[in-house]
Each structure stands twice: as C-alpha cells, then as structure tokens.
Amino acid sequence: MIFDFILTSLALTVVVEATLWWIILRDKPLKIVGYAVLINFLTLPLAQFTYFYLLNNLFFLEVVVVLVESLLIMLLFQIKYPKALYVSILANLASAVLGLWWVYSL
C-alpha cells in the first residue's frame, strides 16, 4: 500500500514537473525527464518520510524542497539561479496542489 502510494506520487510529480520544466526551459525532452526523475527520486522520498515521521509541516518541507531542487536545476541545466528558483517554485507548487488534490480524493 505505502509502496504504491510512493510510486504513484513519484510518477505524478515527475510528469507534472517535467512538463512545466519543458514549457519554461525548452530543453531536450529526454534530458528534462531524466533530470526530473533523478531530482525527484532524491527529494520526494525524503520529504514524504520527513512529513510522515519527523516533521508534519508541509509548508516548511516544500520550501526546503524548492530550495534544494532549484540548486540542482541550476547545476544540471546550467542556468542562472533566479530562473532555476522560478522553475522550482512553479513546478513544486503545481505538483503539491495536484498531490494534495489526489490524496484528499482517495
């Protein structure tokens, strides 16, 4: 059950974030999907574990995830930090809203 939840949330997150990254960055689609998978494989399980077992504060966790992902986006796509931060904020806002809608519709 929990494994299905993690995989589904990861898949939804990657689809939403990669789509927004492609709209904004206009880079190679496979590169974007690969980086979206890599970055979210790092941040999503850690954020979920932290939320469920350590710190039940979604806003704080999303801020930390946005900051970590923006740094990774900047480094991997070799773009300036303000643009990476913008991409991270939009993508994480969209995936968080969709994720909350999905969880509460279960």
NORHU-V771959 format. One record per residue. N is the residue number from 1. RES is the residue in one small letter. SS is DSSP state (H for helix, E for strand, C for the rest). PSI is psi in degrees with one decimal (none if undefined). Layout:
BEGIN
n = (N & N)
res = (RES & RES)
ss = (SS & SS)
psi = (PSI & PSI)
END
This chain:
BEGIN
n = (1 & 2 & 3 & 4 & 5 & 6 & 7 & 8 & 9 & 10 & 11 & 12 & 13 & 14 & 15 & 16 & 17 & 18 & 19 & 20 & 21 & 22 & 23 & 24 & 25 & 26 & 27 & 28 & 29 & 30 & 31 & 32 & 33 & 34 & 35 & 36 & 37 & 38 & 39 & 40 & 41 & 42 & 43 & 44 & 45 & 46 & 47 & 48 & 49 & 50 & 51 & 52 & 53 & 54 & 55 & 56 & 57 & 58 & 59 & 60 & 61 & 62 & 63 & 64 & 65 & 66 & 67 & 68 & 69 & 70 & 71 & 72 & 73 & 74 & 75 & 76 & 77 & 78 & 79 & 80 & 81 & 82 & 83 & 84 & 85 & 86 & 87 & 88 & 89 & 90 & 91 & 92 & 93 & 94 & 95 & 96 & 97 & 98 & 99 & 100 & 101 & 102 & 103 & 104 & 105 & 106)
res = (m & i & f & d & f & i & l & t & s & l & a & l & t & v & v & v & e & a & t & l & w & w & i & i & l & r & d & k & p & l & k & i & v & g & y & a & v & l & i & n & f & l & t & l & p & l & a & q & f & t & y & f & y & l & l & n & n & l & f & f & l & e & v & v & v & v & l & v & e & s & l & l & i & m & l & l & f & q & i & k & y & p & k & a & l & y & v & s & i & l & a & n & l & a & s & a & v & l & g & l & w & w & v & y & s & l)
ss = (C & H & H & H & H & H & H & H & H & H & H & H & H & H & H & H & H & H & H & H & H & H & H & H & H & C & C & C & H & H & H & H & H & H & H & H & H & H & H & H & H & H & H & H & H & H & H & H & H & H & H & H & H & H & C & C & C & H & H & H & H & H & H & H & H & H & H & H & H & H & H & H & H & H & H & H & H & C & C & C & H & H & H & H & H & H & H & H & H & H & H & H & H & H & H & H & H & H & H & H & H & H & H & H & H & C)
psi = (-53.6 & -35.7 & -41.1 & -40.7 & -45.5 & -45.4 & -41.3 & -43.9 & -35.8 & -44.4 & -46.0 & -43.1 & -46.2 & -43.3 & -47.8 & -50.0 & -42.2 & -38.1 & -47.3 & -38.4 & -43.1 & -40.8 & -40.4 & -46.0 & -26.0 & 44.3 & -177.5 & 128.9 & -42.9 & -35.6 & -44.6 & -46.9 & -43.7 & -46.2 & -35.2 & -42.2 & -49.9 & -52.1 & -44.7 & -24.6 & -27.1 & -48.2 & -39.1 & -50.2 & -37.9 & -41.5 & -42.5 & -44.6 & -46.8 & -43.4 & -46.4 & -27.8 & -16.9 & -51.4 & 103.6 & 64.9 & 92.2 & -40.8 & -48.5 & -45.0 & -40.6 & -38.2 & -45.5 & -44.5 & -43.8 & -44.2 & -44.7 & -47.4 & -34.9 & -38.3 & -43.4 & -40.2 & -43.9 & -46.9 & -45.1 & -40.1 & -5.3 & 55.3 & 166.6 & 151.2 & -42.3 & -39.0 & -40.6 & -40.0 & -42.6 & -47.3 & -45.5 & -43.4 & -50.1 & -45.9 & -43.2 & -32.4 & -46.1 & -45.6 & -32.0 & -43.7 & -46.9 & -42.5 & -42.9 & -42.5 & -44.1 & -46.5 & -44.2 & -10.0 & -6.0 & none)
END
